[in-house]
Amino acid sequence: MPTVPLYQDTQQRVALRPEYSENFTTRADADAFGAGVGRGMQALGKGMETAATNLNEAALRLKKLDDETRAKEATTEFSNWNRNALHGPGGFLSLTGKAAIEARPAFEKEAEKKHGDISKGLPPGARDIYERSSRETRRDTGVSVINHALGQQKTAVTDAFDGSIESHINDAVEDRLVPRKLEMRLGKVADTVEKAGLLLNWDKETIERKKAEYQSDAFTRIVTRIAETDPIAAEKYMQDHSERLLEKDKTALQERMKPAVLNAKATRNSVDIATGAPLPPDSPALLRPTTAVDYLRYTSGRHLALEALANFSKNATGNAAPTPWSVDIVKNVLGSPLTDGAQATSAKTFLNFGVATNSPRPGDIVVVSGESGSTEVGFFQGHDRNGNILMIAGQSDRPGQVSTRVTSSRSLLGFRTARNVDARRVELPNYNMPGITYLAQSLDAIGDAEERAATGKTIDTSYTTGQKNIDDKRDEIMQSGMTQISANNGFDPLKMSPEEQLIIGPLGVKLLQDHSETVQKNGQPRTASRRFYELQRQFANDPLEFAQSDLFNDRQNLSDEDWAIVTSWKELARTDPQKAREHSRILAITFKRLEDGRFVKVPAQMTEQDYKRLADLQRELYGYIAEPGTSNKDNISKNKDIRTFMDDLLRRMYLDNSGM
């Protein structure tokens, strides 16, 4: 326990250590006797009490934090489940129609169960927090589910009404030919729209708009159905019921039907025009070419000399100035007399002659636009290096005189070709003057420009197809006859059926007879090298033109082997124009190299032996090109072996000192 120090009186006793003595004044208080300690003990007690209180608060905070954490985890789990159940694969919001309506109760029950299952393992505090925090999610989910189900309910109602309306419209289409039934079906469509509007709360304006849309749809389908068999009748039906079609539907329908309607009108017009075409004139000279003019009638003027046409012009027109001269010349070539009425024929009339062509040959008819909107017609001669058209044309200041005129290709209105004229062909209205005049007048009578152009194109296509069929059948019969004659089996052209003789015509029969007599007397013909060389050059220069050639006149000038070569060129040009151009290009290159190397003389100095050497060279070259199995033969334009082979042929020619 504490002690109180005792002090000695320094004046009455001797100090043991006087040097350390000093006077003290004692001032002791209650704290010196334990009061401070008591208060310390009291403070310590209060501190212990405070510490206990703080521990309790910490424990409570820890529990609250744990509750919040577990509640948040539970809320997140429910939110994830809820999101996937609504939006995930096969989620409720992906369901449509009746499926969504029927799935709603089950979904809501499952959501409640899932919410409860998640809360089961939570302590009370966490459960209370989870309940509060998930309340908004549950509310939003309920709203989404109800709205989606309601929307799908409306969709289901709409689908049901649409199905009913669709059925009534289909019935209307089937009853289109019975006005009473048609109107009854359309009335049911309108009634159904009214009922749908009441259930779906449509306003009056919406109901009327829907009625107009469904009615327009019905008439659009009716017009489309009619157009399947009769586009012209469909167009008339649309015009007659125009007020029952919405403008946008009418416009779309017109655009969609336009090609079919135009084609139908063109076909109808072409049939009507062909039915009323005049009989052909009696033009026997067309079958017996003896003069330059008759030759032009027969071949459409290929290689016609300017002098011959000039002489014909003088003889045909005399001293009078024809207006225009070219119309008169062409009309006379076609066998039409120069009457006052014929003088007035427009040059444009000749756009109906023969058939259209994009690969004109010299002597084909060409129609161009002249100055001040005039039209001119003449005979095509070729193109210059600038692509301008060269045509036999008249001289306005010298009636009856002709010259070659250069005309810009921009002024071209059309090329017309006759191909090979025979007895059957001149009976067609597009091969005689009365016929093409009638065609021109009939086309001009069509008011709509598009319909007029489509009709003209249909007529051309019809005649072209008909004439191609004639040519193909004629070639087939002639080739068969030539083959039988070459086999020397006693084939007699006069024993062919009347139908076959009609197809090949008198000229075809005579050609077969002449070839038969030659083979019987002398065996197969020998090749005339000059003619074979000319045919080679024709194929090399223009294989597409060569495809239109009538080769049977040359049968007497070609051996069986060379006839097979020449006819193979024509067949290749007809069936595979691209490959024919590749083959012809190789031959053309050879001709060019022969000319550049001066292996070829001018035509006046060429002998039959010279032509033979050239023909043999090209024959050997083409045999290499066309030989079956030759590598890269389908890409000969890039085949280096061709050039090497060609150089070898030229080298041999040079070493042989052919003298060409």
Buried (B, 14 or more C-beta within 10 A) or exposed (E): EEEEEEEEEEEEEEEEEEEEEEEEEEEEEEEEEEEEEEEEEEEEEEEEEEEEEEEEEEEEEEEEEEBBEBBBBBBEBBBEBBEEBBEEEEBBBEBBEEEBBEBBEEBBEBBEEBBEEBBEEBEEBBBBBBBEBBEEBBEEBEEBBEEBBEEBBEBBBEBBBBEBBBBBBEBBBBBBEEEEBBEBBBEBBBBBBEEBBEEEEBEEEEBBBBBBBBBBBBBBBBBBBBBEEBBBBBBBBBEEBEEBBBEEBBEEBBEBBEEBBBBBBBBBBBEEBBEEBEEBBEBEBBBEBEEBBBBBBBBBBBEBEEEBBBBBBBEBBEEEBBEBBBBBBBBBBBBBEBEEEBBEBBBBBBBBBBBBBEEBBBBBBBBBBEEEEEBBBBBBBEEEEEEBBBBBBBEEEEBBEBEBBEBEEEBBBBBBBBBBBBBBBBEBBBBBBBBBBBBBEBBEEBEEEEBBBBBBBBBBBBBBEBBEEBBEBBBEBBBBBBBBBBEEEEBEBEEBEEEBBBBBBEBBBEBBBEBBEBBEEEEBBEBBBBBBBBBBBBBBEBBBBBBBBBBBEBBBBBBBEBBEBBBEBBBBBBEEEEBBBBBBBBBBBBBEBBEEEEBBEEEEEBEEEBBBBBBBBBBEBBEBBBEEEBEEBEEBEEBEEBEEBBEEBBEEBEEEEBEB
